[in-house]
């Protein structure tokens, strides 16, 4: 009988292994192991390459110069097959330490041709933090034939370097998604970007996604009255051919639904208004009642306010898949908030979410500063009805640490969700004004962390967690924990920290 080696594995089996590995489970091959396997197995190479190289990051300032030049040479001369599979390009820094104009010119030429080789790239996320090299990158990406999504980040670019002609959107022929983020942005650059979008949409109605973050924009109400930017973008679009926006992100400006904007929102499925300029009750009522009137059924919602109009909207239809509630405003302990918000929160979990129990896959409650948007036994029991939930992010009141049994019951109820893949837990951190002793503050936080971890990894919780070992990831206090079986016979399990989480919520892969 012939022995079966790794080279003889069926492609379907190899793809299954790679898919399993991509979730990062403890007993699956690591990314480094897959890189080695692809060298000895054609099936593994065919299956692993798209996973290994589907995304590439240009962050050269943190890397040795020889490694940067070698990578750019391989891409520019197509010495590697990686360029075939790269779909997403992240440009965080193209700065390298070179001396002399000749060396800089050669590096710019090499960088431009390396970018031009990425002909299958669909999405580019670009952080602009310095003016040097901008036009080299633009010349390298402007003619990519499949480029559909552009995400610009200007938050760290000094105002002095923000010019109105630095980005010319009409040069990109196939744009469908545009994102523009710029905190403390200059008014001329913001106005230039809006006017470019207005002209592009008037000539070609291909835009499908729009993300604009003008938080703390350096402009006054005279530039855009009420910051109703969407009106300005769509006002010249022919009525016979409206836009078919599917995703809209509103940050630092107001979102209005009326006869001008509604025709372009009929296909909208994802809306993010977590940092809208006006979050008052009148604006909330306008948005959610307008959604009901326009018969727009969203599948993904991100908001910063739980309001009665939102609950009314969620109970008016079915089909919601993702709901994120992000509270960004700081509250202080001496503020005497009414119980109205707590009642609304309970109504959201007990009345609105069950209407989407057959479709809801992700529910996130991101609130580390408030005590009113926290999980309780009643609300987690209501969420338990959403049996298709795969990702759950909750905040537990720090006061609950005084009665750890409640915390255990909340965690056990959450882990009992049959399809849960990720459980992210944090606790509220009420801020006190007047604490000058940072050491005492840090010591109190450390003590709370230790107390919470002792509850979090208690026997009862571990027992429920190990029932589905390998299927549920636990994240606590922005750390990802991986379960390892220590003793198979006794079924003893220990936890280790795999990696810290970034502020965005995504965990950092040390191999990237």
N, C-alpha and C positions, 0 to 999 in steps of 0.2 A: 504494500500500500504506500503510495507516494505521500510524503509529508507535506503539510499545508503551511506555507509561509505567509508573511504579511503581504507579499506581492500577489498572492492568489486570492485575496479577499475581494468579494464582489463590490462593485462600485456603490450599490445601494447600502451595503453594510458600512462601508467607509463613510459615506455621507451621513449616516445615522450617528456614527461615532463623533464626527466633526460637529454635528448639530448638538450632540450631548455636551461636547467640550465647550462649545460657545457659551453655554450657560454658566460655566465656571464652577461646576460641582466639585466637591473635594476629591473624589476618587477618579475623576476624568483626566485625560491627558492635558498637560498645560500647553500654553501657546508655544513655549520653547520646545517641548517635546514634539508638537506637531510640525514645527519647522524642521526638525531632524527627520521625522518620518517621511516627509514629502521628498527627501533626497534619495530614499531607497525604494519608494513604492510609487509607481505611476498612478494607481487609483487614488492613493492618498494625496498625491500632488494635484490631481484633477479636482479633488474634493476640498482640499485644504487651502489651496491658493486663493479662491474667492473669499474665504473667511479671513485668511491672514492679511490680505492686501486690499480688502474692500475700502479701507480708509487709510489715508496717509496724513501725517502731521509734519508741517514745516515749522520747527521751533529751533532754529540753528544757533541762537545765542547761548544755549545751554549745552551745546555739543562740541566735540573737538573739530577743528577745521578740516583735518584730513578725512574724517568720516562724512562731513557734509559734502565735500568735493567729490568723494567717491560715489556717494548716493546720487548726486546730480549728474555725474558722468554716466552712471549706469542707466538712468532714466533718459538722458538726452540721446545717448547712443543706442538705446533699447537693448542693452546687454542683459536685461532681466525681463521675465514675463510679467512682472508685477504690474506694469503699466496697463495691461489688458484688463485687470480686475478692479482697479481703483475707481470707485464711484464717488467718494467724498474726499475733498481736500480741505484740510484745516491749515490756515496760514496764521501762525501766531507771532513769528519773528523770522525775518530773512537776514537779519544783521549778523555779519561775521567780522572778525578782526583781521583786516588786511591793511597793508601799507602801500601807498602810492597809487596814482590814478590808473596806471596800466593794469595792476592787479585787480582793482575795483572794476575796470571795464571788462576784463576777462570773466570775472565772477558774474557780473550782470548778464553777459552774453550766455554763459552756461546756465544760469538760473532761468532765463527766458526760454531757452530751448528745452530744458527739463520740463517746464510747465506746458509747453506746446505738445510734448509727447503724451500727456495725459488725456488722450482723445475720448476716453469713455467716462470722464468725470461728469456727473450730473449736478453735484452740489458743492459749493465753495463757501466756507466760513472764514472770513478774513478779519483779523484784528489789526487795525491801523493805529500804531502807536508812535510812528515817526514818519517824516515826510520822505526821507531818502528811500529809494527803491520802489516807490509806489508805481511809477510809470513803467518800470521794468516788469513788475508783476502784471500790470494791466495789459501790456503788449503780449505777455505769455498766455493769458487766459481768455482774451477777448474773442479769439477765433475758434475756441473749443466747440466742436459741432453739436455736442449733446448737453451743453451747459444750460440748465433750466432754473437753478436756484442760486441766488446770491444773498449772502448774509454779511452785512457790514457792521463792524463794531468800532465806533469812534470815541468811546468813553474815555480812553487814555490819551487821545491825541490833543496836544495843546491847541488852544483857540487860535494862536498866532499862525498855525500851519493849516487851519481849516479854510480852504479856498473853494469858491463856487464851481470851479472847473476841474476839480481834482478827479471826480468820477462822472463819466459821461455814459449814462445808461443806454442810450440809443445804439451804442456800439455792440451791445449784446443782443443778438438777433432772436434768440429763442427763450427769453426770460418768461417764466411762469410764476415764480415766487421771488419776492424782493423783501429783504429785511434791512432795516436801517435803525441802528441803536446808537444814540449819542446823548449821554447825560452832560449837562452844562454845555449844550451845543450852541454854536453861534447862530444867530438868526439868518444871516445870508446863506449859509450852507443848508440850513433846514428849508428855507424858501426855495433854493435851487433844486433840491431833491424833490420837493412836492411839485414844482412846475415841470420837471422832467417826467415825472410819473403822469401828470395830467396830459402832456403832449403824446407820450407813448400810448396811453390808453385811448386817446382820441383817434389814433391812427391804427392801432392793433389791439383788439380786445382779447388778448391771450392771458392776461393776469389771472392767476388762480389763488394765490396766497399773498397776504400783505401783513408785514409786521413793522410797526413804527413805534419807537420808544423815544419820546421827546421829554422825558422826565427832567425837570429843572432846566428847560430850554431857556436860553438867554434871549428872550423876546417878550414883547408885551401883547396885550389883547388887540392892538391895532393891526398886528401882522395877520393873525387869523382870529377873528372875533369868536370867543367861546371855544377856541381851539377845535373847531369842527373841520378837521383836516380832510376827512373822507369826502365831504361835499366838494372841496377844491379839486380833489383827484379825479372825480367822476363827472364833473359838471359838463365837460365837452364830449363825453361818450355818446354816440348816436343812440337814441331811444330804441331803435329797431334791433340793435345788437348790444345789449347790456353785458357787462362783465359777469362771469360766473365764478365769483369768489367762493372758495371752499374753506379758507382759513383766514382769520382776521385777528390780529393782536393789537390792542389799544393800550398804550402806556404814555401817560403824560398829556393826553388830550381827551376830548369828549366824543362819545359815540352817539349819534342821533339816527333814528329811524323815521324817515318821512318819504314823500313821493320822489325825492331825488335819489336817495340811497337804497331803498328797499328793492327796486328792480335788480340791483347788482348783488343782492344777498339771498336770492331765492335758492341757490345751491349751497349756502353756507352750512357747514357741518361742524366747524371748530371755532370757538370764540374765546379769547382771553382778554378779560377786562379787569384783571386783578390789580392793576395800577392805573386805572382810569383817573383822569384829573379830578372829576367831580364824582364822589361816591355817596352823595347825600340821598335821602329817601326819594326825592322827586326824580332824580336821575335813574335810580334803581327801578322805580315804577315805570318810567318811560321806556327803558330798555326791555324789560321782561314782558310788560303788557304789549309793547310793540312787536315782540317776537310772536306772541300768541295771535295778535291781529294779522300779522304777515304769514302765519302758518309755517314758520320756520322751526324745524325740529333738529336741534343740535345733538350731535353724538359725543362731543367733547366740550366741556365747559371749565374755564378757570376764572374764578372770581375772588374778590377779597372781602365780600360782604354777604352774610346770610340774611336775607330779607323776606318778608311775606310775599312780595311779587315774584321772587325767585322760586319759592315753594309752590306758588300758584302755577307758575310756568312748568315746573317739573312734573306736577300732577296732571298737566293737560295733555300729555302724550307719553309714548313709550319709545325706547330705543337708545337711551343714554348709555354710553360705554365708559367714559372717563369723566370724573368730577374732581376738581382740585379747588380747595378753599385755602387761600393764603392770606394771612393777616400780617400786614407790614407795619401798622401803626403801633408805636410803643404806648403801653398803658402803665400806670404806676399803682402801687398797692393802695395808696390812700384815696384813689378815685372810687367813689361809691356808685358803681354801675348798677342799674336796675336788673331785675331778673328777666327782662323782656328778651334779651339776646339768648339766654339759656333756654327759654321756652321755645324760641325760634329754632335753635339748634336741635332740640329734642323733636320738634315737629318735622324738621328736615329729615332726620334719620328714621323716624317712625312712620311718616306719611308719604314723603316724596320719594325716598330711595326704594321702598318696596315696589313702587310702580315700575321700576326698571330692573327688578330682580333677575329677569331672564336675560338681560344684556349687559349689565354693569360689570366691567372687568377691573377697573381701577378707581379707588377712592382715596384721596389724599387730604389730610387736614394738617396744614403746615402752620402751626401757631405756637411758638416757643415763649412768647411774652405774655399772652393772655391766659386767664384762667377760665374764661367763659366758654371757649370753644374746645373743650376737653372731653375725652371719652369717659363714659360712665357705664355702669352695668346695664342700664336700660337702653342706652343708645347702641352699645355693642350687640345686645340681643336683637335689636331691630336690624342692624346691618347683617347679622347672621343669616337673615332670610335671602340675602343676595348670594346664592350658591355658586354663581359663576365668577365671583370675585377672585382675581388673580394677584392683585397688588393692593395692599392696605397700609396706609400711613396714618398713625394716630398720635395724639398728644394726651398724656395722662397728667392729671393735676398733681402737683408736687405735694399737696396736702394728703393725697391718697397714700403716701408712704407711711403715714401714721397708722394706717389700717391696711397692711400689705395683703391681706386676704382678698380685698376687692381688686387689687392690681393683678393678683394671680388669676382670679376668675375672669377678668377682662382679657388677659393674654390667652388663657386656655380656650375661651370662647372664640377668640380670633383664630387661633391655630386649628380650631375645629372646622373651619371653612374647607370644603373638600378640594377646591381647586387653587387654594392659596399658594403662590410661589414666592412672594416677598412680603414680609411683615416688618415695617419700619416703625419703631417706637421711640418717642422722646417724651420729655416731661416739661411742664411749664416752668419758666424762669422769671417770676415777677421781679422787676427791677426797683430798687430803692434809691431815692435821691438822698444824698448826704453821706454816703459811704465813702470815706476817704481812705480807709485802710484796705488796699487792694489785696494784701496777704490774707486778711480775715475773710474777704469776699471769696477769694480763690479757695481757701480752706473749706468754706461752707459748700461751695460747688463740688469740691472733691468728695466731701462727706456724703452729699446727696447722690453723687454718681455711684459711690460704693454701696450705699444703702439700696439704691434702685437695682444695681446689678445683682445683689444678693437675692432680691425678690425675683428678678427677671430670670435668673438661672437656678431657681429653686427646683426641688425634686418634682413637684406636680407639673410645672411648666415643661421641664425636660422630658418627662414621661410622654406628654402629648406631642412634643416636638419630634421625638424619636419614632413616633408611630409612622411618620412620613419622612424619615431621614433621607435626605437627598432631593427632596422635592420643595421644601420651604426654606428660603433664605431669611435669616433674622438680622436686622439692622437695629442697633441700639446706640443712641447718642452719636450718630454719624459714623459708627464703626460697623463693619460687616463681620459677622461671626459665622464660622464654619464648624459644623459638628463633626467630630472624629470619634469613631468607635475605638475605645481603649481596650476593652475586654469583650470579646465576642460572646463567651459563655455567660458572663454576668450581664451582658448588654449595657456595660458602663460607657458613658459618653462624656467627652470633655469638649470645651469650646476654645477656639483660638481666634484672634483677630486676623482677618485676611488682609484688609487694606482700609485706609481711611477714606472717607467720602469727601468729595469736593463740595463746595457750597451749592453747586447747581443740583446736587442730589445724585450725581453719577459717581461711581467709585473709580478711583484712579488705578489703572493697570500699570504696575511697575515695569512691564515689558514694553510699553509704548514709548 
